[in-house]
Amino acid sequence: MRTLVINAGSSSLKLALLDQDDGTVRTLDTDTVDPDGLAEALPGLAGDPPPDAVGHRVVHGGDEFTGPVAVDDAVLDRIDALRGLAPLHQGPALDALRRARALLPDAAHVACFDTAFHRTIPAAAATYAVPARWRTEFGVRRYGFHGMAHEWSTRRTGELLDRDPADLRIVNAHLGAGASLCAIDRGISVDTTMGFTPTSGLVMGTRSGDLDPAVPPWLAGRGLDPDDVADALNRDSGLLALAGESDPRHIQDAADDGDARSAAALDVWAHHARAGVAAMIAALGGLDVLTFSGGVGEHQPRMRERAVRGLEFLGLRLDPARNDEAHSGDAVLSPDGAAVTTAVVTAREDVVIAEQVAAVLG
């Protein structure tokens, strides 16, 4: 079965054409395009014959989507109802879904949800201490995101170490423009840093991460429009607000050149990353492996070093040479004999999505 995977981000579309045979997934072609370029990109990527199925990454599944589902008009409407919970991603994913269905009407379309991997988070970690009506009527709880990236890292970490993930306590640090940590206890998600929406958790490229909930109403009381405040927390905050730049590579270069604002922004980012790692370890009651994935986690050794600096008391150490050399591909980063293994894994959400599509279509 040939499956086209469409991974809609806030500003780009990642496309991958994969072939599946007897459970083996093989990548045939990939492309990254502007969201408006889907119609132009599909003919060259999909080829002839066209794909049998299209798998779509959808960030928020709410309470009702706890696994992949075949898409029809009713499913689209239910996904659309969750648009406000992931404003940077839900809209682009819906737009891509609708365009792909029109362009490939004979293919089966399946929506795969980032929240589904975290359905196993226990109530103690998922429950917010808010009025009961908010929780029962409006579904206010911790959902968690980046689920397919965390799921892949769990599996690949086991392969890399020649260990069964069912025997491992893993913290996966999926670090990119969006970033989250996940505590994975023997293959099962038990805690994560993102919550009701993907705005919460770590400091990200343009997202604030965790914030005192009194801040938005306080700002609204001083004349700021509430919608503008919500938009700013997603689009104008994070590293962009602290350094004037959202790309950690550029911020690191500026800090190296003596820019105090950039250096301070990296300190804030690292403080929250380290605190989050420690919290995930506490949720697991110990740690066997810390794994990095995502654009920053996979390709920026100095950001990885910042994320673990000061956590030696928890057994975390990086081998400087291994860390510097691991710019691409999967690799162990910790020294031989380290109490906790540290590794880097290339995120392959496309493979997970293709497998989920196959499961839905039988």
C-alpha positions as CSV (number, residue, x, y, z in Angstrom):
1,M,0.0,0.0,0.0
2,R,1.3,3.4,-1.0
3,T,0.5,6.1,1.6
4,L,1.0,9.8,1.3
5,V,1.6,11.5,4.6
6,I,0.7,15.1,5.1
7,N,2.2,16.7,8.2
8,A,0.8,20.3,8.4
9,G,2.8,22.7,10.5
10,S,2.0,26.3,11.3
11,S,4.0,27.6,8.3
12,S,4.9,24.6,6.1
13,L,3.7,21.2,4.9
14,K,5.9,18.1,5.2
15,L,5.0,15.5,2.6
16,A,6.2,11.9,2.5
17,L,5.2,9.1,0.2
18,L,5.7,5.7,1.8
19,D,5.3,2.1,0.6
20,Q,4.1,-0.6,3.0
21,D,4.5,-4.3,2.5
22,D,4.1,-6.9,5.2
23,G,4.6,-4.3,7.9
24,T,7.7,-2.9,6.4
25,V,7.5,0.9,5.7
26,R,9.8,2.3,2.9
27,T,10.1,6.0,2.1
28,L,9.8,6.7,-1.6
29,D,9.9,10.5,-1.7
30,T,9.7,13.6,0.6
31,D,9.1,17.3,0.1
32,T,8.4,20.4,2.3
33,V,6.3,23.0,0.7
34,D,4.4,26.2,1.6
35,P,0.8,25.4,2.7
36,D,-0.5,27.0,-0.5
37,G,1.7,24.8,-2.6
38,L,0.0,21.5,-2.0
39,A,-1.7,21.4,-5.4
40,E,1.5,22.0,-7.2
41,A,3.6,19.5,-5.2
42,L,1.2,16.6,-5.2
43,P,1.4,15.5,-8.9
44,G,5.2,15.2,-8.7
45,L,5.3,13.5,-5.3
46,A,2.3,11.2,-5.5
47,G,3.2,9.9,-9.0
48,D,1.3,7.4,-11.1
49,P,-0.6,5.5,-9.8
50,P,-1.8,7.8,-7.1
51,P,-1.5,6.8,-3.4
52,D,-4.0,4.3,-2.0
53,A,-4.3,6.3,1.2
54,V,-3.5,9.7,2.7
55,G,-2.6,10.0,6.3
56,H,-3.0,13.4,8.0
57,R,-1.3,14.6,11.2
58,V,-3.9,16.5,13.3
59,V,-2.5,18.1,16.4
60,H,-5.6,18.1,18.7
61,G,-8.1,15.3,19.0
62,G,-9.8,16.5,22.2
63,D,-11.7,13.9,24.2
64,E,-13.3,12.1,21.4
65,F,-10.4,11.2,19.0
66,T,-8.3,8.7,20.9
67,G,-6.9,7.0,17.8
68,P,-6.7,7.4,14.1
69,V,-10.0,7.6,12.2
70,A,-11.2,7.5,8.5
71,V,-12.2,11.0,7.4
72,D,-15.6,12.0,6.2
73,D,-17.5,15.3,6.3
74,A,-18.7,14.7,9.9
75,V,-15.2,14.0,11.1
76,L,-14.0,17.2,9.5
77,D,-16.7,19.1,11.3
78,R,-15.7,17.6,14.7
79,I,-12.0,18.4,14.0
80,D,-13.0,21.9,13.1
81,A,-14.7,22.3,16.4
82,L,-11.3,21.9,18.1
83,R,-9.6,24.6,16.1
84,G,-9.4,27.1,19.0
85,L,-7.4,24.6,21.1
86,A,-4.5,24.5,18.7
87,P,-4.7,27.8,16.8
88,L,-1.3,27.5,15.0
89,H,-1.9,23.9,13.7
90,Q,-5.5,22.9,13.6
91,G,-6.5,25.4,10.9
92,P,-3.6,24.5,8.6
93,A,-4.2,20.7,9.1
94,L,-7.9,21.2,8.2
95,D,-7.1,23.2,5.1
96,A,-4.6,20.5,4.0
97,L,-7.2,17.8,4.7
98,R,-9.9,19.5,2.6
99,R,-7.5,20.3,-0.3
100,A,-6.1,16.8,-0.3
101,R,-9.5,15.2,-0.4
102,A,-10.4,17.4,-3.4
103,L,-7.2,16.6,-5.2
104,L,-7.1,12.9,-4.4
105,P,-10.8,11.9,-4.2
106,D,-10.2,8.2,-4.8
107,A,-7.8,7.7,-1.9
108,A,-8.8,6.9,1.6
109,H,-8.0,9.7,4.0
110,V,-7.2,9.0,7.6
111,A,-6.7,11.6,10.4
112,C,-4.0,10.7,13.0
113,F,-3.9,12.7,16.3
114,D,-0.9,13.9,18.3
115,T,-3.0,13.7,21.5
116,A,-3.7,10.0,21.1
117,F,-0.4,8.7,22.5
118,H,-1.1,10.5,25.7
119,R,-4.5,8.9,26.4
120,T,-2.7,6.7,29.0
121,I,-1.6,9.6,31.2
122,P,-3.0,8.9,34.7
123,A,-5.7,11.2,36.2
124,A,-3.3,12.6,38.7
125,A,-1.1,14.0,35.9
126,A,-4.0,14.9,33.5
127,T,-6.4,16.6,35.9
128,Y,-6.3,20.4,36.4
129,A,-7.6,21.7,39.8
130,V,-10.4,23.7,38.3
131,P,-14.1,23.7,38.8
132,A,-15.9,20.5,38.0
133,R,-18.0,22.0,35.2
134,W,-14.9,23.1,33.3
135,R,-13.5,19.5,33.5
136,T,-16.7,17.6,32.7
137,E,-18.6,20.0,30.3
138,F,-15.7,21.7,28.6
139,G,-13.0,19.0,28.7
140,V,-10.4,21.1,30.4
141,R,-7.5,18.7,31.2
142,R,-4.0,17.9,30.1
143,Y,-4.0,16.4,26.6
144,G,-0.3,16.5,25.6
145,F,1.0,16.7,22.0
146,H,3.8,15.6,19.7
147,G,2.4,12.1,20.4
148,M,3.6,10.5,17.2
149,A,7.1,11.9,17.6
150,H,7.2,10.6,21.2
151,E,5.9,7.2,20.1
152,W,8.5,6.8,17.4
153,S,11.3,7.9,19.7
154,T,10.2,5.2,22.2
155,R,10.4,2.5,19.7
156,R,13.6,3.7,18.0
157,T,15.4,4.2,21.3
158,G,14.8,0.5,22.1
159,E,16.2,-0.5,18.7
160,L,19.2,1.8,19.1
161,L,20.1,0.3,22.5
162,D,19.0,-3.2,21.7
163,R,16.6,-3.0,24.6
164,D,12.8,-3.7,24.8
165,P,11.1,-0.3,25.4
166,A,8.8,-2.3,27.8
167,D,11.9,-2.4,30.1
168,L,12.9,1.2,29.9
169,R,12.0,4.5,31.6
170,I,12.5,7.2,28.9
171,V,12.2,10.9,28.8
172,N,11.9,12.1,25.3
173,A,12.8,15.7,24.6
174,H,11.2,16.7,21.3
175,L,12.7,20.1,20.8
176,G,12.0,22.4,17.8
177,A,9.9,25.5,17.1
178,G,7.4,23.7,19.2
179,A,8.8,21.6,22.1
180,S,7.6,19.1,24.6
181,L,9.0,16.5,27.0
182,C,7.3,13.2,27.6
183,A,7.8,10.7,30.5
184,I,7.4,7.2,28.9
185,D,7.2,4.4,31.4
186,R,7.9,1.1,29.7
187,G,6.3,2.3,26.4
188,I,3.4,4.2,28.0
189,S,3.1,8.0,28.2
190,V,2.6,8.9,31.9
191,D,3.3,12.7,31.8
192,T,4.2,15.4,29.4
193,T,4.8,19.1,29.5
194,M,2.2,20.4,27.1
195,G,-1.3,20.6,28.5
196,F,-4.8,21.7,27.3
197,T,-3.2,23.4,24.3
198,P,0.3,23.3,22.6
199,T,1.0,26.8,24.0
200,S,1.9,25.4,27.5
201,G,5.1,23.8,28.8
202,L,8.6,24.7,27.6
203,V,9.7,28.0,26.2
204,M,9.4,27.6,22.4
205,G,10.2,29.6,19.3
206,T,7.2,31.9,19.4
207,R,5.1,30.3,22.2
208,S,5.4,31.4,25.8
209,G,5.2,28.0,27.5
210,D,3.9,27.9,31.1
211,L,2.5,31.2,32.3
212,D,0.7,32.3,35.4
213,P,-3.0,32.1,34.4
214,A,-3.7,35.5,36.0
215,V,-1.5,37.3,33.4
216,P,-4.0,37.2,30.4
217,P,-7.0,38.6,32.4
218,W,-4.7,41.1,34.1
219,L,-3.6,42.4,30.7
220,A,-7.2,42.4,29.5
221,G,-8.1,44.6,32.5
222,R,-5.5,47.1,31.3
223,G,-7.1,47.5,27.9
224,L,-5.5,44.8,25.8
225,D,-7.9,42.8,23.6
226,P,-8.1,39.2,25.0
227,D,-7.9,37.8,21.5
228,D,-4.7,39.8,20.9
229,V,-3.2,38.5,24.1
230,A,-4.0,34.9,23.2
231,D,-2.5,35.4,19.7
232,A,0.6,37.0,21.2
233,L,1.2,34.1,23.5
234,N,1.3,31.8,20.4
235,R,3.0,34.0,17.8
236,D,5.0,36.8,19.6
237,S,6.3,35.1,22.7
238,G,9.0,32.5,23.5
239,L,12.5,33.0,22.2
240,L,11.2,35.6,19.7
241,A,10.0,37.8,22.5
242,L,13.2,37.3,24.6
243,A,15.8,37.6,21.8
244,G,14.0,39.2,18.9
245,E,14.7,35.9,16.9
246,S,13.0,32.5,17.1
247,D,15.8,30.3,15.6
248,P,18.1,29.0,18.3
249,R,21.0,28.8,15.9
250,H,20.9,32.5,15.2
251,I,20.4,33.3,18.9
252,Q,23.4,31.1,19.8
253,D,25.6,32.9,17.2
254,A,24.5,36.3,18.6
255,A,25.2,35.2,22.2
256,D,28.7,34.0,21.1
257,D,29.3,37.5,19.6
258,G,28.5,39.0,23.0
259,D,24.8,39.9,22.7
260,A,23.5,39.9,26.2
261,R,19.8,39.7,25.2
262,S,20.5,36.5,23.3
263,A,22.5,35.0,26.1
264,A,19.7,35.7,28.6
265,A,17.1,34.2,26.2
266,L,19.1,31.0,26.1
267,D,19.4,30.9,29.9
268,V,15.6,31.2,30.2
269,W,15.1,28.4,27.6
270,A,17.6,26.1,29.3
271,H,16.2,26.8,32.8
272,H,12.8,25.6,31.8
273,A,14.1,22.7,29.8
274,R,16.2,21.4,32.7
275,A,13.3,21.9,35.2
276,G,11.0,20.0,32.8
277,V,13.4,17.1,32.4
278,A,13.7,16.8,36.2
279,A,9.9,16.8,36.5
280,M,9.5,14.0,33.9
281,I,12.1,11.9,35.8
282,A,10.1,12.4,39.0
283,A,7.0,11.1,37.2
284,L,8.9,8.0,36.2
285,G,10.6,7.5,39.6
286,G,14.0,7.3,37.9
287,L,15.4,7.3,34.4
288,D,17.1,4.9,32.0
289,V,17.3,7.0,28.8
290,L,17.0,10.7,27.9
291,T,16.4,10.9,24.1
292,F,16.5,14.1,22.0
293,S,14.4,14.5,18.8
294,G,13.0,17.4,16.8
295,G,14.8,20.1,14.7
296,V,16.7,21.5,17.7
297,G,17.1,18.3,19.6
298,E,18.5,16.5,16.5
299,H,20.8,19.1,15.0
300,Q,22.0,21.5,17.7
301,P,24.6,20.0,20.1
302,R,25.0,23.1,22.2
303,M,21.3,23.3,22.9
304,R,21.4,19.6,24.0
305,E,24.3,20.4,26.3
306,R,22.4,23.4,27.8
307,A,19.4,21.1,28.4
308,V,21.3,18.7,30.6
309,R,23.9,21.0,32.2
310,G,23.5,20.9,36.0
311,L,21.6,17.6,35.9
312,E,24.6,15.4,36.6
313,F,23.2,14.6,40.0
314,L,20.4,12.7,38.2
315,G,23.0,10.7,36.3
316,L,22.9,12.7,33.1
317,R,26.1,13.3,31.2
318,L,27.1,13.9,27.6
319,D,30.3,12.8,26.0
320,P,31.5,16.1,24.4
321,A,32.9,14.4,21.3
322,R,29.9,12.2,20.7
323,N,27.5,15.2,21.2
324,D,29.4,17.4,18.8
325,E,29.6,14.7,16.1
326,A,25.9,13.7,16.2
327,H,24.5,16.3,13.8
328,S,22.2,13.8,12.0
329,G,21.1,10.2,12.4
330,D,20.5,8.2,15.6
331,A,23.3,8.0,18.1
332,V,24.3,7.5,21.8
333,L,25.6,10.8,23.2
334,S,26.5,9.7,26.8
335,P,29.9,8.3,27.7
336,D,30.4,4.5,28.2
337,G,29.3,3.4,31.6
338,A,27.1,6.4,32.3
339,A,24.3,5.8,34.8
340,V,21.8,7.1,32.4
341,T,22.0,6.8,28.6
342,T,21.5,9.9,26.5
343,A,20.7,9.5,22.8
344,V,19.5,11.4,19.8
345,V,16.8,10.0,17.5
346,T,15.5,11.3,14.1
347,A,11.8,11.9,14.4
348,R,9.8,9.8,12.0
349,E,6.2,10.8,12.5
350,D,5.5,9.9,8.9
351,V,6.2,6.2,9.6
352,V,3.9,6.2,12.6
353,I,1.2,7.8,10.6
354,A,1.6,5.3,7.7
355,E,1.3,2.5,10.2
356,Q,-1.8,4.0,11.8
357,V,-3.4,4.4,8.3
358,A,-2.8,0.8,7.6
359,A,-4.3,-0.3,10.9
360,V,-7.5,1.8,10.2
361,L,-7.9,0.4,6.7
362,G,-7.1,-3.1,7.6
